[in-house]
Amino acid sequence: MTALVQHELGPFTIADWHALPAREDGSRLELIEGYWLVTPPPTGQHQWAEKRIISLFDQAIASAGRTDLYAIGGIGVEISTSYRSALIPDFVVLDTPPVGTSFQPGNVLLVGEIWSPGNTSSEQQEKFQACERAGIPYFWSVAQDHGGPVELAAYRLENDRYVCDATAKAGHGSARITASPVPFELDVASLRL
């Protein structure tokens, strides 16, 4: 379960977010429109799915002969200074080497979130809209149950709005995903333990 933590001294800024020490318990602290969003450490199933997705991106990037793209998980994205939003997506694809702890939206080609059963629909919508406003070209939404991912929805930015380009479900075989910096085949069932 995640919690939006409102504090009487908020709203906070991206500079405040950068000034915070790392969280010792493995939880993630994100900034949504000036307020803290605390997410507990991810489950093993969640981490497994994240690792598999990043590995699939690495393979697709190599197959496409691209040396300018980097798939990575758990890094900061400074979504918007004016909206006071900074996220730590589950995985991203960057067009710059992953040196540092946070990146500007202009270097982020894809953001992916793996939603745990405890994530609220408002949290999902806030992150989706934040990435949309930031102009990130692709957004992947991965729904999971207690056993792991069950569905992927891949969105592409068109006219400043995300449009669902493809969906894939566990148990329905491989799907070709083109709402991505590099297209590839994905079987959602392969993301489950």
C-alpha positions as CSV (number, residue, x, y, z in Angstrom):
1,M,0.0,0.0,0.0
2,T,1.2,3.5,-0.8
3,A,0.4,6.6,1.0
4,L,0.4,10.3,0.0
5,V,2.1,12.0,2.9
6,Q,0.9,15.6,3.4
7,H,3.0,17.7,5.7
8,E,2.1,21.1,7.2
9,L,5.3,22.6,5.8
10,G,4.6,21.4,2.2
11,P,4.4,21.7,-0.7
12,F,7.9,20.5,-1.3
13,T,10.2,21.0,-4.3
14,I,12.5,18.9,-6.4
15,A,15.4,20.5,-4.5
16,D,13.8,19.2,-1.3
17,W,13.5,15.7,-2.9
18,H,17.2,15.7,-3.8
19,A,18.2,16.8,-0.3
20,L,16.6,13.8,1.3
21,P,18.9,10.9,2.4
22,A,18.4,7.4,0.9
23,R,15.7,5.4,2.6
24,E,17.2,2.6,4.6
25,D,14.1,0.4,4.4
26,G,14.1,0.2,0.6
27,S,10.9,2.2,0.3
28,R,10.7,4.9,-2.4
29,L,9.8,8.5,-1.7
30,E,8.4,10.3,-4.7
31,L,7.1,13.9,-5.1
32,I,3.6,14.4,-6.6
33,E,2.6,18.0,-7.0
34,G,4.6,19.1,-4.0
35,Y,3.6,16.2,-1.6
36,W,5.5,13.0,-0.7
37,L,4.3,9.7,-1.9
38,V,5.8,6.8,0.0
39,T,5.9,3.4,-1.6
40,P,6.9,0.3,0.4
41,P,9.8,-1.9,-0.9
42,P,8.7,-4.0,-3.9
43,T,7.9,-7.7,-3.5
44,G,10.1,-10.4,-5.0
45,Q,7.5,-11.0,-7.8
46,H,7.6,-7.3,-8.6
47,Q,11.4,-7.2,-8.7
48,W,11.5,-10.4,-10.8
49,A,9.2,-8.8,-13.4
50,E,11.2,-5.6,-13.4
51,K,14.4,-7.5,-14.0
52,R,12.8,-9.5,-16.8
53,I,11.5,-6.4,-18.6
54,I,14.8,-4.6,-18.4
55,S,16.5,-7.8,-19.7
56,L,14.0,-7.9,-22.7
57,F,14.7,-4.2,-23.4
58,D,18.5,-4.9,-23.3
59,Q,18.0,-7.7,-25.9
60,A,15.7,-5.6,-28.1
61,I,18.1,-2.6,-28.0
62,A,21.1,-4.9,-28.9
63,S,19.0,-6.6,-31.7
64,A,18.2,-3.1,-33.1
65,G,21.9,-2.2,-33.2
66,R,21.2,0.8,-30.9
67,T,24.1,1.9,-28.7
68,D,22.4,5.1,-27.6
69,L,19.6,3.6,-25.4
70,Y,19.8,2.4,-21.8
71,A,17.2,0.3,-20.0
72,I,17.4,0.7,-16.2
73,G,15.3,0.5,-13.1
74,G,14.8,2.5,-9.9
75,I,16.2,5.9,-10.9
76,G,14.7,9.3,-10.4
77,V,13.0,11.3,-13.1
78,E,12.6,15.1,-12.4
79,I,9.1,15.3,-14.1
80,S,8.3,18.9,-13.5
81,T,9.7,21.8,-11.5
82,S,6.5,23.9,-11.9
83,Y,4.3,20.9,-10.9
84,R,6.8,19.9,-8.1
85,S,6.8,16.3,-9.3
86,A,9.7,13.8,-9.3
87,L,9.2,10.0,-9.7
88,I,11.1,6.8,-9.3
89,P,9.6,4.6,-12.0
90,D,10.1,0.9,-11.9
91,F,11.9,1.0,-15.2
92,V,12.9,3.5,-17.9
93,V,14.6,3.7,-21.2
94,L,17.1,6.6,-21.4
95,D,18.8,8.2,-24.4
96,T,21.8,9.2,-22.3
97,P,24.2,7.1,-20.2
98,P,22.7,6.3,-16.8
99,V,25.2,8.4,-14.8
100,G,23.7,10.0,-11.7
101,T,20.6,9.5,-9.6
102,S,18.0,11.4,-11.5
103,F,17.3,12.5,-15.1
104,Q,15.4,15.1,-17.0
105,P,12.2,14.1,-18.9
106,G,13.9,15.0,-22.1
107,N,16.3,12.1,-21.7
108,V,13.5,9.6,-20.8
109,L,12.0,7.9,-23.8
110,L,9.8,5.4,-21.8
111,V,8.5,5.1,-18.3
112,G,7.2,1.8,-16.9
113,E,5.3,1.2,-13.8
114,I,4.5,-2.2,-12.3
115,W,1.4,-1.7,-10.2
116,S,1.1,-3.8,-7.1
117,P,-2.4,-4.8,-5.9
118,G,-2.1,-2.1,-3.2
119,N,-1.5,0.8,-5.6
120,T,-4.5,3.1,-5.7
121,S,-6.1,4.2,-8.9
122,S,-5.5,7.8,-8.0
123,E,-1.8,7.1,-7.6
124,Q,-1.7,5.4,-11.0
125,Q,-3.6,8.3,-12.6
126,E,-1.3,10.9,-11.0
127,K,1.9,9.2,-12.3
128,F,0.3,8.6,-15.7
129,Q,-0.7,12.2,-16.1
130,A,2.7,13.5,-14.7
131,C,4.5,11.6,-17.4
132,E,2.0,12.7,-20.1
133,R,2.5,16.4,-19.1
134,A,6.3,15.9,-19.1
135,G,6.1,14.8,-22.7
136,I,7.7,11.3,-22.2
137,P,7.0,9.5,-25.5
138,Y,6.0,6.1,-24.1
139,F,4.4,4.8,-20.9
140,W,3.9,1.2,-19.9
141,S,1.4,0.2,-17.3
142,V,1.9,-3.4,-15.9
143,A,-0.9,-4.7,-13.7
144,Q,-0.1,-7.6,-11.4
145,D,-1.8,-9.8,-8.9
146,H,-0.1,-11.6,-6.0
147,G,1.6,-14.0,-8.5
148,G,3.1,-11.3,-10.7
149,P,2.1,-9.4,-13.9
150,V,-1.2,-10.2,-15.6
151,E,-1.5,-7.4,-18.2
152,L,0.6,-4.8,-20.0
153,A,-0.8,-1.7,-21.6
154,A,1.6,0.2,-23.8
155,Y,0.9,3.9,-24.5
156,R,2.3,6.3,-27.1
157,L,2.2,10.1,-26.8
158,E,0.1,11.6,-29.6
159,N,-0.9,15.3,-29.5
160,D,0.3,15.6,-25.9
161,R,-2.0,12.7,-24.7
162,Y,-1.3,9.1,-24.1
163,V,-3.1,6.7,-26.4
164,C,-3.1,3.0,-25.7
165,D,-1.2,1.3,-28.6
166,A,-1.3,-2.3,-27.4
167,T,-2.3,-4.6,-24.6
168,A,-0.9,-8.0,-23.7
169,K,-2.3,-10.5,-21.2
170,A,-0.7,-13.4,-19.5
171,G,-1.9,-16.6,-21.0
172,H,-2.5,-15.1,-24.5
173,G,1.0,-15.7,-25.9
174,S,3.4,-13.2,-27.3
175,A,2.4,-9.7,-28.4
176,R,4.4,-7.4,-30.6
177,I,4.9,-4.1,-28.8
178,T,5.7,-1.1,-30.9
179,A,4.9,1.7,-28.3
180,S,8.6,1.6,-27.4
181,P,11.9,3.1,-28.5
182,V,12.6,-0.3,-30.0
183,P,9.8,-2.8,-30.9
184,F,9.9,-6.4,-29.5
185,E,7.8,-9.4,-28.7
186,L,6.6,-9.9,-25.1
187,D,4.8,-12.7,-23.4
188,V,3.4,-11.3,-20.2
189,A,3.4,-14.9,-18.7
190,S,7.2,-14.9,-18.9
191,L,7.2,-12.0,-16.4
192,R,5.6,-14.2,-13.7
193,L,7.4,-16.6,-11.4
